[in-house]
Amino acid sequence: MILTAALRAFPSLFHGAALRLLLKTLTLTLLIFVALGGGIWAGFHALRLHYGWGGGGLAEATATALAVVALGWLLFRATAMAVMGLFADDIIDAVERQSYPYAAATARPVGWGRSGRYALASLARALGWNLLALPAYLFLLVTGVGTIALFLALNAYLLGRDMADMIEPRHPALPPIGRGSRWLMGLLSALAFLVPLVNLLAPIWSAAMAVHMLHGQRKSA
């Protein structure tokens, strides 16, 4: 069922709602990282002035660029999914209207307030658990594959929960997505986030996959 849901989610990437959502998500995510970069530069600048370090603006700019690139690799997934959570109703509603019109007619809109809480909870979980796992990530670097395996396993759980939180509140009468299915959805999503350029579409594809997973399991029940 998970592969069926994943494959059925691909056409949703070319839906007009998906393209509009992609623009919103990327714009807001970019603005967040621009603000983060500004904060990091201000911090480096203050440290340089306080301790009298040399190097001037070029050193500060280089350090800021390296820090933003490193944080971008670590935080893009968490930030993009949190931002996606704010606008998830757009793509979910579009997918349901196209593939499950009976469900779209009875869906309960989540609303901005609850979407905001879900987004903040998603961001907090992603940052918190990945920071806790950071020592293990570093320790497992010597194995060659241990770090990526742990990253995928942990983020599969986190992403699966995020995806379920996007779709299940719209249909409280339906059985929730099972834990095993959640983890498998999250694993496919985590793998998508590892691929450059594909990771830009991963949040939208993940939301569409969750829609097909929830309603697909009702059909197969």
C-alpha positions as CSV (number, residue, x, y, z in Angstrom):
1,M,0.0,0.0,0.0
2,I,2.8,2.4,0.8
3,L,4.3,2.1,-2.7
4,T,0.9,2.7,-4.2
5,A,0.4,5.8,-2.2
6,A,3.9,7.0,-3.1
7,L,3.4,6.5,-6.8
8,R,-0.1,8.1,-6.7
9,A,1.4,11.1,-5.0
10,F,3.8,12.0,-8.0
11,P,1.1,13.5,-10.3
12,S,0.2,15.9,-7.5
13,L,3.5,17.6,-7.9
14,F,2.2,19.1,-11.2
15,H,-1.1,20.3,-9.8
16,G,-1.5,24.1,-9.8
17,A,-2.0,24.1,-6.0
18,A,1.3,22.2,-5.6
19,L,3.2,24.8,-7.7
20,R,1.6,27.7,-5.7
21,L,2.5,25.8,-2.4
22,L,6.0,25.2,-3.6
23,L,6.5,28.9,-4.2
24,K,5.1,29.8,-0.7
25,T,7.2,27.1,1.0
26,L,10.5,28.0,-0.7
27,T,10.0,31.7,-0.3
28,L,9.3,31.5,3.4
29,T,12.0,28.9,4.0
30,L,14.5,31.2,2.2
31,L,13.5,34.2,4.2
32,I,14.0,32.2,7.4
33,F,17.5,31.2,6.3
34,V,18.3,34.8,5.2
35,A,17.3,36.0,8.7
36,L,19.4,33.2,10.2
37,G,22.4,34.2,8.1
38,G,22.0,37.8,9.3
39,G,21.9,36.7,12.9
40,I,25.0,34.5,12.5
41,W,26.9,37.4,10.8
42,A,26.0,39.8,13.6
43,G,27.2,37.2,16.1
44,F,30.6,36.7,14.3
45,H,30.9,40.5,14.0
46,A,30.3,41.1,17.7
47,L,32.8,38.4,18.6
48,R,35.5,39.8,16.3
49,L,35.1,43.3,17.8
50,H,34.9,42.0,21.4
51,Y,38.1,39.9,21.1
52,G,39.9,42.1,18.6
53,W,40.3,39.4,16.0
54,G,41.6,40.4,12.6
55,G,40.2,39.4,9.2
56,G,37.6,42.1,8.8
57,G,34.5,41.7,6.7
58,L,35.8,38.9,4.4
59,A,36.5,36.6,7.4
60,E,33.1,37.3,8.8
61,A,31.4,36.7,5.4
62,T,33.3,33.4,4.9
63,A,32.5,32.1,8.4
64,T,28.8,33.1,8.0
65,A,28.6,31.4,4.6
66,L,30.1,28.2,5.9
67,A,27.8,28.2,9.0
68,V,24.7,28.8,6.9
69,V,25.6,26.0,4.5
70,A,26.2,23.6,7.4
71,L,23.0,24.7,9.1
72,G,21.1,24.5,5.8
73,W,22.0,20.9,5.4
74,L,21.0,20.1,9.0
75,L,17.9,22.3,9.2
76,F,16.4,22.4,5.7
77,R,14.2,19.3,6.3
78,A,12.9,20.5,9.6
79,T,12.3,24.1,8.4
80,A,10.7,23.1,5.1
81,M,8.3,20.6,6.8
82,A,7.3,23.1,9.5
83,V,6.6,25.8,6.8
84,M,4.7,23.2,4.8
85,G,2.6,22.5,7.8
86,L,1.2,26.0,7.7
87,F,-0.1,25.6,4.2
88,A,-0.7,21.9,4.1
89,D,-4.5,22.3,3.7
90,D,-3.9,23.7,0.2
91,I,-2.4,20.6,-1.4
92,I,-4.3,18.1,0.8
93,D,-7.6,19.7,-0.3
94,A,-6.5,19.7,-4.0
95,V,-5.5,16.0,-3.8
96,E,-8.7,15.0,-2.1
97,R,-10.9,16.9,-4.5
98,Q,-9.3,15.2,-7.4
99,S,-9.0,11.6,-6.0
100,Y,-11.4,11.4,-3.1
101,P,-14.2,13.9,-3.7
102,Y,-16.4,12.1,-1.1
103,A,-13.8,12.7,1.5
104,A,-13.1,16.3,0.5
105,A,-16.8,17.1,0.9
106,T,-16.8,16.0,4.6
107,A,-13.2,17.1,5.5
108,R,-12.8,19.3,8.6
109,P,-10.4,22.2,7.8
110,V,-7.6,22.4,10.3
111,G,-7.3,26.2,10.4
112,W,-4.4,28.5,10.9
113,G,-4.2,28.2,14.6
114,R,-3.9,24.4,14.7
115,S,-1.7,24.4,11.7
116,G,0.7,26.8,13.4
117,R,0.8,24.6,16.5
118,Y,1.5,21.5,14.4
119,A,4.3,23.4,12.5
120,L,6.0,24.5,15.7
121,A,5.7,21.1,17.2
122,S,7.2,19.5,14.1
123,L,10.1,22.0,14.2
124,A,10.7,21.4,17.9
125,R,10.7,17.6,17.5
126,A,13.0,17.7,14.5
127,L,15.5,20.0,16.1
128,G,15.3,18.4,19.6
129,W,15.7,14.7,18.5
130,N,18.4,15.4,15.9
131,L,20.4,17.5,18.4
132,L,20.1,14.7,21.0
133,A,21.3,12.2,18.3
134,L,24.2,14.4,17.2
135,P,26.8,12.7,19.5
136,A,25.6,9.3,18.0
137,Y,25.8,10.8,14.5
138,L,29.4,11.8,15.1
139,F,30.4,8.6,16.8
140,L,29.0,6.5,13.9
141,L,30.9,8.4,11.3
142,V,33.7,5.8,11.6
143,T,31.4,3.1,10.4
144,G,30.8,4.8,7.1
145,V,27.1,4.0,7.0
146,G,26.0,4.2,10.6
147,T,25.3,7.9,10.6
148,I,23.1,7.9,7.6
149,A,21.3,4.8,8.8
150,L,20.5,6.4,12.2
151,F,19.5,9.7,10.5
152,L,17.1,7.8,8.2
153,A,15.6,5.7,11.0
154,L,15.1,8.7,13.3
155,N,13.8,11.1,10.7
156,A,11.5,8.4,9.2
157,Y,9.7,8.4,12.6
158,L,9.6,12.2,12.8
159,L,8.4,12.7,9.2
160,G,5.8,9.9,9.5
161,R,4.3,11.7,12.5
162,D,4.4,15.1,10.7
163,M,2.6,13.6,7.7
164,A,0.0,11.9,9.8
165,D,-0.6,15.2,11.7
166,M,-1.2,17.0,8.4
167,I,-4.0,14.7,7.2
168,E,-5.6,12.8,10.2
169,P,-7.2,15.9,11.9
170,R,-9.2,16.6,8.7
171,H,-10.9,13.2,9.1
172,P,-11.2,12.4,12.8
173,A,-13.8,9.6,12.1
174,L,-11.3,7.6,10.0
175,P,-8.9,5.1,11.6
176,P,-5.4,6.7,12.0
177,I,-2.5,5.6,9.8
178,G,-0.8,2.6,11.5
179,R,2.6,3.1,13.1
180,G,4.4,0.8,10.7
181,S,2.8,2.7,7.7
182,R,3.8,6.0,9.3
183,W,7.4,4.9,9.6
184,L,7.5,3.7,6.0
185,M,6.0,6.9,4.7
186,G,8.5,8.8,6.7
187,L,11.4,6.7,5.4
188,L,10.5,7.4,1.8
189,S,10.1,11.1,2.6
190,A,13.5,11.1,4.4
191,L,15.2,9.5,1.4
192,A,13.6,12.2,-0.9
193,F,15.1,14.9,1.3
194,L,18.6,13.5,0.8
195,V,18.5,14.1,-3.0
196,P,19.4,17.6,-4.2
197,L,16.6,19.4,-6.0
198,V,14.2,16.5,-5.3
199,N,14.3,17.7,-1.7
200,L,12.6,20.9,-2.8
201,L,9.5,18.9,-3.8
202,A,9.7,16.4,-0.9
203,P,7.3,18.3,1.4
204,I,4.6,18.5,-1.2
205,W,5.0,14.9,-2.3
206,S,5.0,13.7,1.3
207,A,1.7,15.5,2.1
208,A,0.1,14.0,-1.1
209,M,1.4,10.5,-0.1
210,A,-0.2,10.9,3.3
211,V,-3.5,11.6,1.7
212,H,-3.4,8.5,-0.5
213,M,-2.2,6.4,2.5
214,L,-5.1,7.5,4.8
215,H,-7.8,7.0,2.2
216,G,-6.2,4.0,0.6
217,Q,-6.2,2.1,3.8
218,R,-10.0,2.8,4.1
219,K,-10.5,1.3,0.6
220,S,-8.5,-1.8,1.4
221,A,-10.2,-2.3,4.8
